[in-house]
Amino acid sequence: MPIELSGLLYLAAAGLFIVGLKRLSSPATARSGNRLASIGMLVAVVVTLLDQGVIEYVWVAAGLVIGGAIGVLLARRVAMTGMPELVAAFNGFGGGASALVAGAAFLLGGTGGAVTALTLGLSVVIGSVTFTGSFVAFGKLSGRVSGGPVHYPGQRYADPVILAGTLGVLAWFMISGDLLEFWILLGLSLLVGVIRVLPIGGGDMPVVIAFLNSLSGVAASMAGFAIESSVLIISGALVGASGLILTNIMVKAMNRTLMDVLIGGFGGDSTGGDGSDTGDRTVRRTSADDLAIVLAYAQSVIVVPGYGLAVAQAQHALRELADLLADRDVDVKYAIHPVAGRMPGHMNVLLAEADVSYDRLYDLEDINSDFAHTDVALVVGANDVVNPSARDDATSPIYGMPILDVDRARTCVVVKRSLSPGFAGIDNPLFYKENTLMFFADAKGAIEDLVREVRTA
């Protein structure tokens, strides 16, 4: 392929990346943005394969068919509850691919100059850390690994030694460029990914996913420098920068710092009662028929979705309920917390699947002041992001974290299976407030019951 043509196609691909990324910033344009970026990556991959003479046309076509089939299968079969794990796996494969590219470049051509050696080494380190770290996150999110912080004996002293050793071997590799140092560097980097994510609790997993996404982009960009691929540098830099921006948004939404998250120790597996374990506190229960009256005759309702909504796959029933209320001239809005669910944008994706109108979705800072003037705040499956301890209890581990002020609505209704704490493992005093009604049920069954009752109310 002529150099001029490949250069123009790479430029077009980079333009599609940038436009696609811009459109991903809004739920209304995210789908088209994803398509544009995907087309850009397809162009970049095909041009690279043909330009370098890596494989024949038949193999390019075979790769497109096989990869496309896997993508369609995952898109159709992975439920919303499995989406965080899938994103974590994507991050891991992205980091692993970058490490493989850098490794292949080294085995075929050596380290070259100091700059090339540095970028090769960084790609191997960052890509390998991302690979193993992402699959540990995958295990935590899927329940295959404990959601709580996991430590090993002597970790406090061993971790700094391992990290320092990895940096030392990286410097050694840059100087010598020997195969032995390469394998040692690879092994240590894979180990670092495991020991850095295991101690991080479940409450911080949304931040971890965003950060690992950023690292996968940085690893790709480093690999691009190593093999002198401008399109890989650009695409990696875009992913790295956008992931870092998202990480910053997430840590601010939790009133934490990235270092706090990486040190680990916050959140874990939730345990708790079955809805009857109230101690000496009073829980005000409600039923579908009573709640239907409250909702049907309200003037305004703000819905707060959470991970429990995804678990129950109740998003379609929730949209049907909202449509029924809208037919009664009830003003229905959705309040989206940045860290609701277990990955960035989890609730936006969930509601988009149910075709909820984008103009009904409001970010925390845009809707929080509305709760004080709202008749009903309907919390479906959310827990930590509506916990008033973050605002009122200076001793709480989540104190200072911005929350949705659902307790300030005239009536707060919480749809939840039990009083058990959320993924952060912290009790929620919202459940015992005087203006809170607890509807103990599976989210899908509860919302479907409400739909039936509202129709006859």
C-alpha positions as CSV (number, residue, x, y, z in Angstrom):
1,M,0.0,0.0,0.0
2,P,1.4,3.5,-0.9
3,I,2.8,5.4,2.0
4,E,0.7,8.4,1.2
5,L,-2.5,6.4,1.1
6,S,-1.8,4.6,4.4
7,G,-0.9,7.9,6.0
8,L,-4.3,9.4,4.9
9,L,-6.2,6.4,6.2
10,Y,-4.4,6.5,9.5
11,L,-5.3,10.2,9.8
12,A,-8.9,9.4,9.0
13,A,-8.8,6.7,11.7
14,A,-7.4,9.1,14.2
15,G,-10.2,11.6,13.3
16,L,-12.8,8.9,13.9
17,F,-11.3,8.1,17.3
18,I,-11.5,11.7,18.4
19,V,-15.0,12.3,17.1
20,G,-16.2,9.0,18.6
21,L,-14.7,9.8,22.0
22,K,-16.3,13.2,22.0
23,R,-19.7,11.7,21.3
24,L,-19.2,9.1,24.1
25,S,-19.5,12.0,26.5
26,S,-23.3,12.1,26.2
27,P,-25.8,9.2,26.5
28,A,-27.7,10.6,23.6
29,T,-24.7,10.3,21.2
30,A,-22.8,7.4,22.8
31,R,-24.0,4.7,20.5
32,S,-23.0,6.6,17.4
33,G,-19.7,7.5,19.0
34,N,-18.9,3.9,19.8
35,R,-19.7,3.0,16.1
36,L,-17.4,5.7,14.8
37,A,-14.5,4.7,17.0
38,S,-15.0,1.1,16.1
39,I,-14.9,1.9,12.4
40,G,-11.7,3.9,13.0
41,M,-10.1,1.0,14.8
42,L,-11.2,-1.4,12.0
43,V,-9.6,0.9,9.4
44,A,-6.4,1.2,11.4
45,V,-6.0,-2.5,11.9
46,V,-6.7,-3.5,8.3
47,V,-4.4,-0.8,6.9
48,T,-1.6,-1.9,9.3
49,L,-1.9,-5.5,8.3
50,L,-2.0,-4.8,4.6
51,D,0.7,-2.1,4.7
52,Q,3.1,-4.3,6.6
53,G,2.3,-7.4,4.6
54,V,1.7,-9.2,7.9
55,I,-0.9,-11.6,6.5
56,E,-2.9,-12.2,3.4
57,Y,-6.3,-10.9,2.6
58,V,-8.0,-14.2,3.4
59,W,-6.6,-14.0,7.0
60,V,-7.8,-10.4,7.4
61,A,-11.3,-11.5,6.3
62,A,-11.1,-14.6,8.6
63,G,-10.1,-12.4,11.6
64,L,-13.0,-10.0,10.9
65,V,-15.5,-12.8,10.8
66,I,-14.3,-14.6,13.9
67,G,-13.8,-11.5,15.9
68,G,-17.1,-10.0,14.8
69,A,-18.9,-13.3,15.7
70,I,-17.4,-13.3,19.2
71,G,-18.4,-9.6,19.7
72,V,-22.0,-10.3,18.6
73,L,-22.1,-13.4,20.9
74,L,-20.9,-11.4,23.9
75,A,-23.2,-8.5,23.2
76,R,-26.2,-10.7,23.1
77,R,-25.4,-13.1,25.9
78,V,-23.7,-11.0,28.6
79,A,-26.3,-9.6,31.0
80,M,-26.1,-6.1,32.5
81,T,-24.9,-7.7,35.8
82,G,-22.0,-9.2,33.9
83,M,-21.0,-5.9,32.1
84,P,-18.5,-4.8,34.7
85,E,-16.7,-8.1,34.5
86,L,-16.7,-7.9,30.7
87,V,-15.2,-4.4,30.8
88,A,-12.5,-5.5,33.2
89,A,-11.7,-8.4,30.8
90,F,-11.5,-6.0,27.9
91,N,-9.1,-3.9,29.8
92,G,-7.0,-6.9,30.6
93,F,-6.9,-8.1,27.0
94,G,-5.9,-4.6,25.9
95,G,-3.0,-4.5,28.3
96,G,-1.9,-8.0,27.4
97,A,-2.0,-7.2,23.7
98,S,0.2,-4.2,24.2
99,A,2.7,-6.3,26.2
100,L,2.7,-8.9,23.5
101,V,3.4,-6.3,20.8
102,A,6.3,-4.9,22.8
103,G,7.6,-8.4,23.5
104,A,7.4,-9.3,19.8
105,A,9.2,-6.1,18.8
106,F,12.0,-6.9,21.3
107,L,12.4,-10.5,20.2
108,L,12.5,-9.6,16.6
109,G,14.6,-6.4,16.7
110,G,16.1,-6.0,20.1
111,T,15.8,-2.8,22.2
112,G,17.5,-0.4,19.8
113,G,18.3,3.0,21.3
114,A,17.6,4.1,24.9
115,V,14.2,5.7,24.0
116,T,13.0,2.5,22.3
117,A,14.2,0.4,25.2
118,L,12.3,2.6,27.6
119,T,9.1,2.5,25.6
120,L,9.4,-1.3,25.2
121,G,10.0,-1.8,28.9
122,L,7.1,0.5,29.9
123,S,4.7,-1.2,27.5
124,V,5.6,-4.6,29.0
125,V,5.3,-3.4,32.6
126,I,2.1,-1.4,32.2
127,G,0.5,-3.9,29.9
128,S,1.3,-6.8,32.1
129,V,0.1,-5.0,35.3
130,T,-3.1,-4.1,33.5
131,F,-3.6,-7.7,32.3
132,T,-3.3,-9.5,35.7
133,G,-4.8,-6.6,37.6
134,S,-7.9,-6.5,35.3
135,F,-8.5,-10.2,35.7
136,V,-8.2,-10.0,39.5
137,A,-10.9,-7.2,39.3
138,F,-12.9,-9.6,37.0
139,G,-12.7,-12.2,39.7
140,K,-13.8,-9.8,42.5
141,L,-16.7,-8.4,40.4
142,S,-17.9,-11.9,39.4
143,G,-17.6,-13.3,42.9
144,R,-14.8,-15.8,42.0
145,V,-12.5,-13.8,44.3
146,S,-13.5,-12.3,47.6
147,G,-14.8,-8.7,47.2
148,G,-13.1,-7.8,50.4
149,P,-9.4,-6.7,50.7
150,V,-7.2,-9.8,50.3
151,H,-3.7,-9.7,51.9
152,Y,-0.8,-12.1,52.2
153,P,1.6,-12.5,55.1
154,G,4.3,-9.8,55.1
155,Q,2.6,-7.8,52.3
156,R,3.4,-4.5,54.0
157,Y,7.1,-5.1,53.5
158,A,7.1,-7.3,50.4
159,D,5.1,-4.9,48.2
160,P,7.6,-2.1,48.2
161,V,10.4,-4.5,47.6
162,I,8.6,-6.0,44.6
163,L,7.8,-2.6,43.2
164,A,11.3,-1.3,43.6
165,G,12.7,-4.5,42.1
166,T,10.4,-4.1,39.0
167,L,11.7,-0.6,38.5
168,G,15.3,-1.8,39.0
169,V,14.9,-4.6,36.4
170,L,13.4,-2.1,34.0
171,A,16.5,0.1,34.3
172,W,18.7,-3.0,34.0
173,F,16.8,-4.0,30.8
174,M,17.2,-0.6,29.3
175,I,21.0,-0.8,29.7
176,S,21.6,-4.5,28.8
177,G,18.7,-5.4,26.6
178,D,19.2,-9.0,27.4
179,L,16.5,-11.7,27.1
180,L,16.9,-12.7,30.8
181,E,16.0,-9.3,32.1
182,F,13.0,-9.2,29.7
183,W,11.5,-12.4,31.2
184,I,12.2,-11.2,34.8
185,L,10.6,-7.9,34.0
186,L,7.6,-9.6,32.5
187,G,7.2,-11.9,35.5
188,L,7.5,-9.2,38.1
189,S,5.0,-7.0,36.2
190,L,2.4,-9.7,36.1
191,L,2.9,-10.2,39.9
192,V,2.5,-6.5,40.6
193,G,-0.9,-6.5,38.9
194,V,-2.1,-9.2,41.2
195,I,-0.7,-7.9,44.5
196,R,-2.0,-4.3,43.8
197,V,-5.6,-5.2,43.0
198,L,-6.2,-8.0,45.6
199,P,-6.0,-5.6,48.6
200,I,-8.6,-3.2,47.0
201,G,-12.1,-3.7,48.3
202,G,-15.2,-4.0,46.3
203,G,-16.4,-0.4,47.1
204,D,-13.5,0.9,45.0
205,M,-13.9,-1.4,41.9
206,P,-15.6,1.3,39.7
207,V,-12.4,3.4,40.2
208,V,-10.1,0.5,39.6
209,I,-11.9,-0.4,36.3
210,A,-11.5,3.2,35.1
211,F,-7.9,3.4,36.1
212,L,-7.0,0.1,34.5
213,N,-8.7,1.3,31.3
214,S,-6.4,4.3,31.4
215,L,-3.4,2.0,31.9
216,S,-4.4,-0.1,28.9
217,G,-4.3,3.0,26.8
218,V,-0.9,4.1,28.1
219,A,0.5,0.6,27.4
220,A,-0.8,0.8,23.9
221,S,0.7,4.2,23.4
222,M,4.1,3.0,24.7
223,A,3.9,0.1,22.3
224,G,3.2,2.5,19.5
225,F,6.4,4.5,20.3
226,A,8.3,1.2,20.3
227,I,7.2,0.1,16.9
228,E,6.9,3.6,15.5
229,S,3.1,3.3,14.8
230,S,1.5,6.8,14.9
231,V,-2.1,5.4,14.9
232,L,-1.3,3.2,18.0
233,I,0.3,6.2,19.8
234,I,-2.8,8.4,19.1
235,S,-5.4,5.7,20.0
236,G,-3.5,4.7,23.1
237,A,-3.0,8.3,24.2
238,L,-6.8,9.0,23.8
239,V,-7.8,6.0,25.8
240,G,-5.2,6.8,28.5
241,A,-6.2,10.4,28.8
242,S,-10.0,9.7,28.8
243,G,-9.6,6.9,31.3
244,L,-7.6,9.1,33.6
245,I,-10.2,11.9,33.4
246,L,-12.9,9.3,34.2
247,T,-10.8,8.0,37.1
248,N,-10.5,11.5,38.5
249,I,-14.3,12.0,38.2
250,M,-14.9,8.7,40.0
251,V,-12.5,9.4,42.9
252,K,-14.0,12.8,43.4
253,A,-17.5,11.3,43.4
254,M,-16.2,9.1,46.3
255,N,-14.3,11.9,48.1
256,R,-11.2,9.8,47.8
257,T,-7.8,10.0,46.1
258,L,-6.4,7.6,43.6
259,M,-3.6,6.8,46.1
260,D,-6.3,5.9,48.7
261,V,-7.8,3.5,46.2
262,L,-4.5,1.9,45.2
263,I,-3.5,1.4,48.9
264,G,-6.7,-0.6,49.2
265,G,-8.8,-1.8,52.1
266,F,-12.2,-0.2,51.5
267,G,-15.4,-2.2,51.0
268,G,-16.0,-5.9,50.4
269,D,-18.5,-8.7,50.3
270,S,-21.8,-7.6,51.7
271,T,-23.4,-9.6,54.5
272,G,-26.5,-8.8,56.5
273,G,-30.0,-9.7,57.5
274,D,-33.1,-10.8,55.6
275,G,-35.2,-7.7,56.2
276,S,-36.3,-8.7,59.7
277,D,-33.0,-8.1,61.5
278,T,-33.8,-4.5,62.6
279,G,-32.3,-4.5,66.1
280,D,-33.8,-1.8,68.3
281,R,-34.5,0.4,65.2
282,T,-37.8,0.8,63.5
283,V,-38.3,-0.1,59.9
284,R,-41.5,1.2,58.1
285,R,-42.5,-1.4,55.6
286,T,-44.8,-0.9,52.6
287,S,-46.6,-3.1,50.1
288,A,-47.3,-2.8,46.4
289,D,-50.9,-1.6,46.8
290,D,-50.1,1.0,49.4
291,L,-47.0,2.3,47.4
292,A,-49.0,2.4,44.2
293,I,-51.4,5.0,45.8
294,V,-48.4,7.1,46.9
295,L,-46.8,7.0,43.5
296,A,-50.0,7.5,41.4
297,Y,-51.0,10.6,43.3
298,A,-47.5,12.2,43.5
299,Q,-46.7,15.2,41.4
300,S,-43.0,14.4,41.2
301,V,-40.9,11.2,41.4
302,I,-37.1,10.8,41.2
303,V,-35.9,7.3,40.5
304,V,-32.5,6.3,41.8
305,P,-31.2,3.1,40.1
306,G,-28.5,0.9,41.6
307,Y,-26.8,-2.4,41.1
308,G,-29.8,-4.3,42.5
309,L,-31.8,-3.1,39.4
310,A,-29.2,-4.7,37.2
311,V,-29.1,-7.9,39.2
312,A,-32.9,-8.3,38.9
313,Q,-33.0,-7.2,35.2
314,A,-35.8,-4.9,36.2
315,Q,-35.0,-1.9,33.9
316,H,-37.8,-2.7,31.4
317,A,-40.4,-3.0,34.2
318,L,-39.1,0.3,35.7
319,R,-39.5,2.1,32.4
320,E,-43.0,0.8,32.1
321,L,-43.8,2.1,35.6
322,A,-42.4,5.5,34.7
323,D,-44.5,5.6,31.6
324,L,-47.6,4.9,33.6
325,L,-46.8,7.6,36.0
326,A,-46.0,10.0,33.2
327,D,-49.5,9.3,31.8
328,R,-50.9,10.5,35.1
329,D,-48.9,13.8,34.7
330,V,-46.3,12.7,37.3
331,D,-42.9,14.3,36.6
332,V,-40.5,11.4,36.5
333,K,-36.8,11.8,36.5
334,Y,-33.8,9.5,37.0
335,A,-30.9,10.5,39.3
336,I,-27.6,8.9,38.3
337,H,-24.7,8.8,40.7
338,P,-21.2,8.6,39.1
339,V,-20.3,5.4,41.0
340,A,-23.7,3.7,41.0
341,G,-23.3,0.1,39.9
342,R,-20.0,-1.6,39.6
343,M,-18.4,0.2,36.6
344,P,-18.4,3.8,35.3
345,G,-21.7,4.5,33.4
346,H,-23.3,1.3,34.5
347,M,-26.7,2.8,35.2
348,N,-26.7,4.8,32.0
349,V,-26.1,1.7,29.9
350,L,-28.7,-0.2,31.9
351,L,-31.4,2.4,31.3
352,A,-30.5,2.9,27.7
353,E,-31.1,-0.8,27.1
354,A,-34.7,-0.2,28.3
355,D,-35.0,2.9,25.9
356,V,-35.4,5.4,28.8
357,S,-35.3,8.8,27.3
358,Y,-31.9,10.4,27.7
359,D,-33.4,13.8,28.7
360,R,-34.8,12.1,31.8
361,L,-31.4,11.2,33.1
362,Y,-29.7,13.7,35.5
363,D,-26.3,13.7,37.0
364,L,-25.8,14.1,40.8
365,E,-24.9,17.8,40.7
366,D,-27.8,18.6,38.4
367,I,-30.6,17.0,40.4
368,N,-29.5,16.8,44.0
369,S,-31.2,20.1,45.0
370,D,-34.5,18.8,43.6
371,F,-35.0,16.1,46.2
372,A,-36.1,18.6,48.8
373,H,-39.0,19.6,46.5
374,T,-39.9,16.0,45.4
375,D,-42.8,14.0,46.5
376,V,-41.2,10.6,46.2
377,A,-37.6,9.4,45.8
378,L,-37.8,5.8,44.6
379,V,-34.5,4.0,45.3
380,V,-34.3,0.7,43.3
381,G,-31.3,-1.4,44.3
382,A,-29.0,1.4,45.3
383,N,-27.3,1.5,48.7
384,D,-24.0,3.2,49.2
385,V,-24.7,6.2,46.9
386,V,-27.7,7.2,49.0
387,N,-26.2,6.5,52.5
388,P,-26.6,9.7,54.6
389,S,-23.7,8.7,56.8
390,A,-21.5,10.1,54.0
391,R,-23.0,13.5,54.8
392,D,-23.8,13.3,58.5
393,D,-21.4,10.9,60.2
394,A,-17.8,12.1,60.5
395,T,-16.8,8.6,61.8
396,S,-18.1,6.8,58.7
397,P,-15.5,5.4,56.2
398,I,-17.5,7.1,53.4
399,Y,-17.8,10.5,55.1
400,G,-17.5,13.4,52.7
401,M,-18.5,11.2,49.7
402,P,-21.1,13.1,47.6
403,I,-24.4,11.2,47.8
404,L,-27.9,11.6,46.3
405,D,-30.0,13.3,49.0
406,V,-33.0,11.0,48.7
407,D,-33.7,11.3,52.5
408,R,-34.7,14.9,51.9
409,A,-37.6,14.0,49.7
410,R,-41.1,14.0,51.3
411,T,-41.2,10.3,51.0
412,C,-38.3,8.0,50.3
413,V,-39.1,4.5,49.1
414,V,-36.3,1.9,49.0
415,V,-36.9,-1.3,47.0
416,K,-34.4,-3.9,48.4
417,R,-34.4,-7.5,49.2
418,S,-33.0,-7.1,52.8
419,L,-31.3,-4.7,55.1
420,S,-27.9,-6.0,54.2
421,P,-25.2,-3.4,53.5
422,G,-24.1,-2.6,49.9
423,F,-20.8,-3.5,48.2
424,A,-18.9,-1.1,50.4
425,G,-20.0,-3.2,53.4
426,I,-21.4,-0.2,55.4
427,D,-24.8,-0.1,57.2
428,N,-27.3,2.5,55.9
429,P,-29.3,4.6,58.4
430,L,-31.5,5.7,55.5
431,F,-33.5,2.5,56.0
432,Y,-34.6,3.6,59.5
433,K,-35.6,7.3,58.9
434,E,-39.2,8.4,59.5
435,N,-39.9,9.4,55.9
436,T,-38.4,6.1,54.5
437,L,-40.6,3.2,53.4
438,M,-38.9,-0.1,52.8
439,F,-40.3,-2.4,50.1
440,F,-38.6,-5.8,50.7
441,A,-38.7,-7.7,47.5
442,D,-36.7,-8.6,44.4
443,A,-36.6,-5.4,42.3
444,K,-38.2,-7.0,39.2
445,G,-41.1,-8.6,41.1
446,A,-41.6,-5.4,43.1
447,I,-41.7,-3.1,40.1
448,E,-44.0,-5.5,38.2
449,D,-46.4,-5.6,41.1
450,L,-46.3,-1.8,41.2
451,V,-47.2,-1.6,37.5
452,R,-50.3,-3.7,38.1
453,E,-51.4,-1.7,41.1
454,V,-50.8,1.7,39.5
455,R,-52.9,0.7,36.6
456,T,-55.9,0.2,38.9
457,A,-55.1,3.0,41.3
